[in-house]
Amino acid sequence: MILGVSRDEVGRRALTEIGVVERDKSGLVRVVPAWTEPGGFTSRRDQLQRMIRERR
């Protein structure tokens, strides 16, 4: 899980994206969004929830 954070115009930090790490067919690793601040959850929502459950 990768957390994307950005700063606003006055310097406050805010969570803008949550990504999950996946390995593609060639073996390369990439980060794909599971949640974004403007768009909400993506098709990777179930994968993110599964990761959170397994960490408890």
KOLBAMI-60673 format. One record per atom (N, C-alpha, C, CB): residue number from 1; x, y, z; atom name. Coordinates in steps of 0.05 Angstrom, whole numbers. Glycine has a CB too. Layout:
BEGIN
(atom NUM (X Y Z) CA)
...
This chain:
BEGIN
(atom 1 (17 -23 0) N)
(atom 1 (0 0 0) CA)
(atom 1 (18 25 0) C)
(atom 1 (-19 0 24) CB)
(atom 2 (11 43 -17) N)
(atom 2 (26 68 -20) CA)
(atom 2 (7 91 -15) C)
(atom 2 (40 70 -48) CB)
(atom 3 (15 109 3) N)
(atom 3 (-2 133 8) CA)
(atom 3 (10 157 -6) C)
(atom 3 (-4 138 39) CB)
(atom 4 (-7 171 -21) N)
(atom 4 (1 195 -35) CA)
(atom 4 (-9 219 -20) C)
(atom 4 (-9 195 -64) CB)
(atom 5 (9 237 -13) N)
(atom 5 (2 261 2) CA)
(atom 5 (11 286 -13) C)
(atom 5 (15 260 31) CB)
(atom 6 (-4 307 -12) N)
(atom 6 (4 332 -24) CA)
(atom 6 (-1 355 -5) C)
(atom 6 (-11 337 -51) CB)
(atom 7 (9 378 -11) N)
(atom 7 (5 401 6) CA)
(atom 7 (-13 421 -9) C)
(atom 7 (32 415 13) CB)
(atom 8 (-30 435 7) N)
(atom 8 (-46 455 -5) CA)
(atom 8 (-31 482 -6) C)
(atom 8 (-73 459 10) CB)
(atom 9 (-44 503 -13) N)
(atom 9 (-31 529 -17) CA)
(atom 9 (-20 541 9) C)
(atom 9 (-50 548 -29) CB)
(atom 10 (-30 532 32) N)
(atom 10 (-20 542 57) CA)
(atom 10 (-1 522 71) C)
(atom 10 (-42 550 76) CB)
(atom 11 (5 500 58) N)
(atom 11 (24 481 68) CA)
(atom 11 (13 458 84) C)
(atom 11 (43 495 86) CB)
(atom 12 (-13 456 86) N)
(atom 12 (-25 433 100) CA)
(atom 12 (-24 408 83) C)
(atom 12 (-55 439 108) CB)
(atom 13 (-18 386 95) N)
(atom 13 (-17 360 81) CA)
(atom 13 (-44 347 80) C)
(atom 13 (4 341 93) CB)
(atom 14 (-50 334 58) N)
(atom 14 (-75 319 55) CA)
(atom 14 (-70 294 40) C)
(atom 14 (-97 337 42) CB)
(atom 15 (-84 272 47) N)
(atom 15 (-83 247 32) CA)
(atom 15 (-97 251 5) C)
(atom 15 (-96 224 48) CB)
(atom 16 (-83 245 -16) N)
(atom 16 (-95 249 -43) CA)
(atom 16 (-98 223 -58) C)
(atom 16 (-78 268 -59) CB)
(atom 17 (-84 202 -50) N)
(atom 17 (-86 177 -64) CA)
(atom 17 (-76 154 -47) C)
(atom 17 (-69 178 -91) CB)
(atom 18 (-89 130 -50) N)
(atom 18 (-80 105 -38) CA)
(atom 18 (-76 86 -61) C)
(atom 18 (-100 94 -17) CB)
(atom 19 (-52 76 -63) N)
(atom 19 (-46 57 -85) CA)
(atom 19 (-39 30 -74) C)
(atom 19 (-23 68 -102) CB)
(atom 20 (-43 10 -91) N)
(atom 20 (-35 -18 -84) CA)
(atom 20 (-13 -26 -104) C)
(atom 20 (-59 -37 -85) CB)
(atom 21 (4 -43 -95) N)
(atom 21 (27 -53 -111) CA)
(atom 21 (19 -78 -125) C)
(atom 21 (52 -57 -94) CB)
(atom 22 (23 -79 -151) N)
(atom 22 (17 -103 -166) CA)
(atom 22 (41 -111 -183) C)
(atom 22 (-8 -99 -184) CB)
(atom 23 (43 -136 -189) N)
(atom 23 (64 -146 -208) CA)
(atom 23 (50 -153 -234) C)
(atom 23 (79 -171 -196) CB)
(atom 24 (61 -142 -256) N)
(atom 24 (48 -148 -282) CA)
(atom 24 (59 -174 -293) C)
(atom 24 (53 -125 -302) CB)
(atom 25 (49 -181 -316) N)
(atom 25 (56 -208 -328) CA)
(atom 25 (85 -211 -334) C)
(atom 25 (41 -212 -354) CB)
(atom 26 (99 -189 -339) N)
(atom 26 (128 -190 -344) CA)
(atom 26 (145 -190 -319) C)
(atom 26 (137 -166 -362) CB)
(atom 27 (132 -187 -296) N)
(atom 27 (146 -188 -270) CA)
(atom 27 (152 -160 -259) C)
(atom 27 (171 -203 -274) CB)
(atom 28 (146 -139 -274) N)
(atom 28 (151 -112 -264) CA)
(atom 28 (130 -105 -243) C)
(atom 28 (151 -92 -287) CB)
(atom 29 (138 -89 -224) N)
(atom 29 (120 -80 -203) CA)
(atom 29 (111 -52 -210) C)
(atom 29 (134 -80 -175) CB)
(atom 30 (85 -47 -205) N)
(atom 30 (74 -20 -210) CA)
(atom 30 (54 -14 -188) C)
(atom 30 (61 -19 -238) CB)
(atom 31 (50 12 -184) N)
(atom 31 (30 21 -164) CA)
(atom 31 (5 30 -180) C)
(atom 31 (41 44 -146) CB)
(atom 32 (-18 20 -172) N)
(atom 32 (-43 27 -185) CA)
(atom 32 (-62 39 -164) C)
(atom 32 (-57 3 -199) CB)
(atom 33 (-77 59 -171) N)
(atom 33 (-94 72 -151) CA)
(atom 33 (-117 55 -142) C)
(atom 33 (-104 98 -161) CB)
(atom 34 (-122 54 -115) N)
(atom 34 (-146 41 -104) CA)
(atom 34 (-166 62 -95) C)
(atom 34 (-137 22 -81) CB)
(atom 35 (-156 86 -89) N)
(atom 35 (-173 108 -80) CA)
(atom 35 (-159 134 -88) C)
(atom 35 (-179 108 -50) CB)
(atom 36 (-174 153 -98) N)
(atom 36 (-163 180 -104) CA)
(atom 36 (-181 201 -92) C)
(atom 36 (-159 184 -135) CB)
(atom 37 (-169 223 -84) N)
(atom 37 (-185 244 -71) CA)
(atom 37 (-207 255 -89) C)
(atom 37 (-166 267 -63) CB)
(atom 38 (-202 260 -114) N)
(atom 38 (-224 271 -130) CA)
(atom 38 (-244 249 -139) C)
(atom 38 (-214 285 -154) CB)
(atom 39 (-235 224 -142) N)
(atom 39 (-253 204 -154) CA)
(atom 39 (-263 182 -136) C)
(atom 39 (-238 191 -176) CB)
(atom 40 (-252 180 -112) N)
(atom 40 (-261 159 -94) CA)
(atom 40 (-248 132 -100) C)
(atom 40 (-291 156 -95) CB)
(atom 41 (-262 111 -93) N)
(atom 41 (-251 84 -97) CA)
(atom 41 (-251 76 -126) C)
(atom 41 (-267 63 -81) CB)
(atom 42 (-231 59 -133) N)
(atom 42 (-229 49 -161) CA)
(atom 42 (-235 19 -160) C)
(atom 42 (-200 54 -172) CB)
(atom 43 (-230 6 -182) N)
(atom 43 (-235 -23 -184) CA)
(atom 43 (-217 -39 -166) C)
(atom 43 (-232 -32 -213) CB)
(atom 44 (-196 -27 -154) N)
(atom 44 (-178 -41 -136) CA)
(atom 44 (-187 -40 -107) C)
(atom 44 (-150 -29 -139) CB)
(atom 45 (-211 -30 -102) N)
(atom 45 (-222 -27 -75) CA)
(atom 45 (-221 -53 -59) C)
(atom 45 (-250 -17 -75) CB)
(atom 46 (-230 -75 -71) N)
(atom 46 (-230 -101 -58) CA)
(atom 46 (-202 -110 -50) C)
(atom 46 (-243 -122 -75) CB)
(atom 47 (-183 -105 -68) N)
(atom 47 (-155 -112 -62) CA)
(atom 47 (-145 -96 -38) C)
(atom 47 (-138 -107 -87) CB)
(atom 48 (-151 -70 -37) N)
(atom 48 (-143 -54 -14) CA)
(atom 48 (-155 -63 11) C)
(atom 48 (-150 -24 -20) CB)
(atom 49 (-181 -69 11) N)
(atom 49 (-195 -78 35) CA)
(atom 49 (-184 -105 45) C)
(atom 49 (-225 -81 30) CB)
(atom 50 (-177 -122 26) N)
(atom 50 (-165 -148 34) CA)
(atom 50 (-138 -144 47) C)
(atom 50 (-162 -166 8) CB)
(atom 51 (-122 -126 37) N)
(atom 51 (-96 -120 48) CA)
(atom 51 (-99 -110 77) C)
(atom 51 (-81 -100 31) CB)
(atom 52 (-118 -92 81) N)
(atom 52 (-123 -81 108) CA)
(atom 52 (-132 -102 127) C)
(atom 52 (-144 -58 107) CB)
(atom 53 (-150 -119 119) N)
(atom 53 (-160 -141 136) CA)
(atom 53 (-137 -160 144) C)
(atom 53 (-182 -157 122) CB)
(atom 54 (-120 -166 125) N)
(atom 54 (-98 -185 131) CA)
(atom 54 (-77 -174 150) C)
(atom 54 (-85 -193 105) CB)
(atom 55 (-75 -148 152) N)
(atom 55 (-56 -135 170) CA)
(atom 55 (-65 -133 199) C)
(atom 55 (-49 -107 159) CB)
(atom 56 (-90 -138 204) N)
(atom 56 (-100 -135 231) CA)
(atom 56 (-92 -158 249) C)
(atom 56 (-131 -134 231) CB)
